[in-house]
Amino acid sequence: MKKSTLKVPGGKLIRIALSRENSRISTIKITGDFFLHPERTLEEIEKKLVGTILVASELQKEIASVVAKNSAVLIGATASDITRAIMLAVD
């Protein structure tokens, strides 16, 4: 299991715990003190990322698509910040 913690400048904390198989995410848990409304969107993001290749542009695209689909609002972090935290876990 790979882990990372990212403090977003001027924002909140993002924690990532993930496992990978080859170059794809096999499990992922995203936590922290940022806000995401509606809250169920976070579970959807995690599900959408399973199987995604560990390439920043692909991860950010998937995260942004779930946020947009749910008309969700991220407070204290962005899709880009979550992507950076994921990439830190695998570097």
Secondary structure, DSSP 8 states (H G I E B T S, - for coil): -EEEEEE-TTS-EEEEEEEEETTEEEEEEEEES-EEESTHHHHHHHHHHTT-BS-HHHHHHHHHHHHHHTT-EEES--HHHHHHHHHHHH-
